């Protein structure tokens, strides 16, 4: 990362520094493409730091460049105000998975962040844009993360979609909530979000995914009983009446059933008594 102590940062000067650095990086990639191609992952950050240090000579950022290790966000900071997040890809495209929506490792006092992206597939190219302009969606790995797209058109960021600016969202106590609400509004019938819904913090699922045929007979019957309570459409005639149960089984119980229909049709039908009333032809 990059650090500076000037309390009065100059955005125009910083933009010029970034522009000259990107130009030099692209020139260097043409002269030494093999060398640059090997700077994948964390190996690129020291290289960028040295280039910035050189280009900062004679600017307000001279002698202020510092690389900060560890898992901090962003990778480079300047004047205790600006930040540069460095990303690379060895593929011939401009997309990758970005940082956590929660930004729990964000460096204190950093207000303006830029994305410096290196496409290390031939032809090698470097680009830099404001961070919030290249975040298109939210995806889930270990936690909700932004999806980076360096070709993203203006007005198509995730922040445009949820109608909340980045600088407002990131300062919320629960920045994931508006994102969850947005994706929920886009769900089709029978669809659910994965574990992103943060309303129920006690909700959990098994880290191990199990196959229906490998669980016990007692568990199978328990899930079938719950299904008939939670999903009354199972008693209907719809072609997709098993869909919501299949999604629930994976999402809430970490159980995959390749043939959900067979659970309720292979064993025939029987009767059940509920509140002293007998129901005929229920799914066994």
C-alpha positions as CSV (number, residue, x, y, z in Angstrom):
1,X,0.0,0.0,0.0
2,X,1.0,3.7,-0.3
3,X,1.0,6.2,2.5
4,X,1.3,10.0,2.7
5,X,1.0,12.5,5.5
6,X,-0.2,15.6,3.7
7,X,-3.6,16.4,5.3
8,X,-4.8,18.4,2.3
9,X,-4.9,16.0,-0.6
10,X,-5.0,17.3,-4.2
11,X,-7.3,15.2,-6.4
12,X,-6.1,16.7,-9.6
13,X,-2.4,15.9,-8.8
14,X,-3.3,12.4,-7.7
15,X,-5.2,11.8,-11.0
16,X,-2.2,13.0,-12.9
17,X,0.1,10.6,-10.9
18,X,-2.2,7.7,-11.6
19,X,-2.4,8.6,-15.3
20,X,1.4,8.8,-15.7
21,X,1.9,5.6,-13.7
22,X,-0.6,3.7,-15.9
23,X,1.1,5.0,-19.1
24,X,4.5,3.9,-17.8
25,X,3.2,0.5,-16.8
26,X,1.8,-0.1,-20.3
27,X,5.0,1.0,-21.9
28,X,6.9,-1.3,-19.6
29,X,4.6,-4.2,-20.5
30,X,5.5,-3.8,-24.2
31,X,9.2,-3.7,-23.5
32,X,9.3,-6.5,-20.9
33,X,6.1,-8.5,-21.4
34,X,7.6,-11.8,-20.1
35,X,8.7,-10.1,-16.9
36,X,5.3,-8.3,-16.3
37,X,3.3,-11.5,-17.1
38,X,5.0,-13.2,-14.1
39,X,3.9,-10.5,-11.7
40,X,0.7,-12.3,-10.7
41,X,-1.2,-11.7,-7.4
42,X,0.8,-10.0,-4.7
43,X,4.0,-9.9,-6.8
44,X,2.6,-6.9,-8.7
45,X,2.1,-4.6,-5.7
46,X,5.8,-3.9,-5.0
47,X,6.3,-3.2,-8.7
48,X,3.4,-0.7,-8.8
49,X,4.7,0.9,-5.6
50,X,8.2,1.4,-7.2
51,X,6.6,2.9,-10.3
52,X,4.5,5.3,-8.3
53,X,7.5,6.3,-6.2
54,X,9.4,7.2,-9.3
55,X,6.5,9.1,-10.9
56,X,5.8,10.9,-7.6
57,X,9.1,12.8,-7.8
58,X,8.4,16.5,-8.1
59,X,4.8,16.1,-7.1
60,X,3.0,16.6,-3.7
61,X,3.3,12.9,-3.3
62,X,7.1,12.7,-3.4
63,X,8.6,10.6,-0.6
64,X,5.1,9.6,0.6
65,X,4.8,6.2,-1.2
66,X,4.8,3.1,1.1
67,X,3.8,-0.5,0.5
68,X,1.7,-1.9,3.4
69,X,1.6,-5.7,3.6
70,X,-1.1,-8.0,5.0
71,X,-4.7,-8.3,4.1
72,X,-5.6,-4.6,4.4
73,X,-7.8,-2.8,2.0
74,X,-6.8,-1.0,-0.2
75,X,-3.4,-2.3,-1.2
76,X,-1.9,1.2,-1.5
77,X,-2.8,4.4,0.3
78,X,-1.6,8.0,-0.3
79,X,-1.7,11.1,2.0
80,X,-3.7,9.0,4.4
81,X,-6.7,9.8,2.1
82,X,-6.3,8.1,-1.3
83,X,-6.2,4.4,-1.9
84,X,-5.2,2.1,-4.8
85,X,-6.5,-1.5,-4.9
86,X,-4.4,-3.7,-7.2
87,X,-6.0,-6.6,-9.0
88,X,-4.7,-9.0,-11.7
89,X,-6.0,-11.6,-14.0
90,X,-4.1,-14.1,-16.2
91,X,-7.2,-14.4,-18.4
92,X,-8.0,-12.2,-21.4
93,X,-10.9,-10.3,-19.9
94,X,-11.5,-7.4,-17.4
95,X,-13.5,-9.1,-14.7
96,X,-12.6,-10.6,-11.3
97,X,-14.0,-11.1,-7.8
98,X,-13.3,-8.1,-5.6
99,X,-13.3,-7.2,-2.0
100,X,-15.8,-7.8,0.8
101,X,-18.9,-5.6,0.9
102,X,-18.3,-5.2,4.6
103,X,-14.8,-3.7,4.1
104,X,-13.7,-4.9,7.6
105,X,-10.0,-4.4,6.8
106,X,-10.3,-0.9,5.3
107,X,-7.5,1.3,6.2
108,X,-8.6,4.1,8.5
109,X,-9.1,7.6,7.0
110,X,-9.0,6.4,3.4
111,X,-11.8,8.2,1.5
112,X,-11.1,7.9,-2.2
113,X,-10.1,4.5,-3.7
114,X,-9.0,3.7,-7.2
115,X,-8.9,0.3,-8.9
116,X,-5.6,-0.5,-10.7
117,X,-6.2,-3.6,-12.8
118,X,-3.6,-5.6,-14.7
119,X,-4.7,-7.9,-17.5
120,X,-1.6,-10.2,-17.8
121,X,-2.8,-12.2,-20.7
122,X,-1.5,-11.1,-24.1
123,X,-1.7,-8.3,-24.9
124,X,-0.8,-7.2,-21.4
125,X,-2.6,-4.0,-20.4
126,X,-3.1,-1.8,-17.3
127,X,-6.2,0.2,-16.5
128,X,-7.2,2.4,-13.5
129,X,-10.7,3.7,-12.6
130,X,-12.4,5.0,-9.5
131,X,-13.3,2.0,-7.3
132,X,-17.0,2.5,-7.1
133,X,-17.3,2.8,-10.9
134,X,-16.3,-0.8,-11.6
135,X,-18.4,-2.8,-9.1
136,X,-21.2,-4.4,-11.1
137,X,-22.7,-7.0,-8.8
138,X,-22.3,-8.8,-5.6
139,X,-21.3,-12.5,-5.6
140,X,-20.8,-14.9,-2.7
141,X,-17.6,-16.8,-1.9
142,X,-16.7,-17.0,1.7
143,X,-18.7,-13.8,2.2
144,X,-20.5,-11.3,-0.1
145,X,-18.0,-9.7,-2.4
146,X,-18.2,-7.2,-5.2
147,X,-17.7,-8.3,-8.8
148,X,-15.2,-6.1,-10.7
149,X,-15.7,-5.2,-14.3
150,X,-13.3,-2.7,-15.7
151,X,-15.4,-2.3,-18.8
152,X,-18.5,-1.4,-16.9
153,X,-20.6,1.4,-18.4
154,X,-21.4,4.5,-16.3
155,X,-24.7,4.1,-14.5
156,X,-24.6,0.3,-14.3
157,X,-22.9,-0.3,-11.0
158,X,-24.5,-2.2,-8.1
159,X,-24.9,1.2,-6.4
160,X,-26.9,2.5,-9.3
161,X,-29.1,-0.6,-9.1
162,X,-29.8,-0.3,-5.4
163,X,-30.0,3.5,-5.7
164,X,-27.5,4.1,-2.8
165,X,-24.1,5.8,-3.5
166,X,-21.0,3.7,-2.5
167,X,-19.8,6.2,0.1
168,X,-23.2,6.0,1.9
169,X,-23.6,2.2,1.6
170,X,-20.1,1.5,3.0
171,X,-20.7,3.6,6.1
172,X,-24.0,1.8,7.0
173,X,-24.1,-0.4,10.0
174,X,-25.3,-3.3,7.8
175,X,-24.3,-2.5,4.2
176,X,-25.4,-6.0,3.1
177,X,-29.1,-5.4,3.9
178,X,-29.9,-3.1,0.9
179,X,-28.1,-5.5,-1.4
180,X,-30.1,-8.4,-0.1
181,X,-33.3,-6.4,-0.5
182,X,-32.4,-5.6,-4.1
183,X,-31.6,-9.3,-5.1
184,X,-34.8,-10.4,-3.3
185,X,-36.8,-8.1,-5.4
186,X,-35.4,-9.8,-8.5
187,X,-36.3,-13.4,-7.4
188,X,-38.6,-15.5,-9.5
189,X,-41.2,-17.8,-8.0
190,X,-39.5,-20.7,-6.1
191,X,-36.2,-19.0,-5.9
192,X,-34.3,-18.0,-2.7
193,X,-31.1,-16.2,-1.9
194,X,-28.4,-18.3,-0.5
195,X,-27.0,-17.5,2.9
196,X,-26.7,-13.8,2.2
197,X,-29.9,-12.9,4.1
198,X,-28.6,-11.3,7.3
199,X,-31.9,-10.9,9.1
200,X,-31.6,-14.2,10.9
201,X,-28.1,-14.3,12.2
202,X,-28.8,-17.5,14.0
203,X,-29.6,-19.3,10.8
204,X,-26.9,-21.7,9.8
205,X,-26.3,-24.6,7.4
206,X,-24.0,-27.6,7.5
207,X,-20.6,-26.9,5.8
208,X,-20.9,-30.5,4.4
209,X,-23.3,-31.0,1.5
210,X,-25.0,-34.4,1.8
211,X,-26.8,-36.5,-0.8
212,X,-30.4,-37.6,0.0
213,X,-29.6,-41.3,-0.4
214,X,-26.9,-41.1,2.3
215,X,-29.0,-39.6,5.1
216,X,-30.8,-41.7,7.7
217,X,-34.3,-43.0,7.3
218,X,-35.4,-40.9,10.3
219,X,-34.0,-37.7,8.7
220,X,-35.7,-38.5,5.4
221,X,-39.1,-38.8,7.1
222,X,-38.5,-35.7,9.2
223,X,-37.7,-33.6,6.0
224,X,-40.8,-35.1,4.2
225,X,-43.0,-34.2,7.2
226,X,-41.7,-30.6,7.2
227,X,-42.1,-30.4,3.4
228,X,-45.8,-31.2,3.7
229,X,-46.2,-28.5,6.3
230,X,-44.0,-25.8,4.7
231,X,-44.9,-26.4,1.1
232,X,-48.7,-27.1,0.6
233,X,-48.3,-26.9,-3.1
234,X,-46.9,-30.4,-2.9
235,X,-50.6,-31.6,-2.8
236,X,-51.4,-29.7,-6.0
237,X,-51.1,-30.4,-9.7
238,X,-48.5,-27.8,-10.7
239,X,-45.6,-29.1,-12.8
240,X,-43.1,-27.3,-10.6
241,X,-44.7,-28.1,-7.2
242,X,-41.5,-29.7,-5.9
243,X,-39.2,-26.7,-6.8
244,X,-39.5,-24.7,-3.5
245,X,-38.9,-27.8,-1.4
246,X,-35.7,-28.7,-3.4
247,X,-34.3,-25.2,-2.9
248,X,-35.2,-25.2,0.8
249,X,-33.5,-28.6,1.2
250,X,-30.2,-27.3,-0.1
251,X,-30.4,-23.9,1.3
252,X,-31.5,-24.7,4.9
253,X,-30.4,-28.3,5.4
254,X,-27.4,-28.7,3.0
255,X,-29.0,-31.8,1.4
256,X,-29.1,-32.4,-2.3
257,X,-31.8,-34.6,-3.7
258,X,-31.3,-35.4,-7.4
259,X,-34.9,-36.7,-7.8
260,X,-37.2,-34.8,-5.4
261,X,-40.3,-36.1,-7.1
262,X,-39.5,-39.7,-6.2
263,X,-39.5,-38.8,-2.5
264,X,-43.2,-38.3,-2.6
265,X,-44.4,-40.6,-5.5
266,X,-42.3,-43.7,-5.3
267,X,-43.9,-45.0,-2.0
268,X,-47.6,-44.6,-2.9
269,X,-50.2,-42.8,-0.8
270,X,-51.7,-43.3,2.6
271,X,-53.7,-41.5,5.3
272,X,-52.9,-39.2,8.2
273,X,-54.9,-38.0,11.2
274,X,-54.5,-34.3,12.2
275,X,-56.6,-32.9,15.1
276,X,-58.8,-36.0,15.0
277,X,-59.4,-35.5,11.3
278,X,-58.4,-38.2,8.8
279,X,-56.8,-37.1,5.6
280,X,-56.8,-39.7,2.8
281,X,-54.3,-40.1,0.0
282,X,-51.5,-38.1,1.5
283,X,-48.0,-38.4,0.1
284,X,-46.1,-41.0,2.1
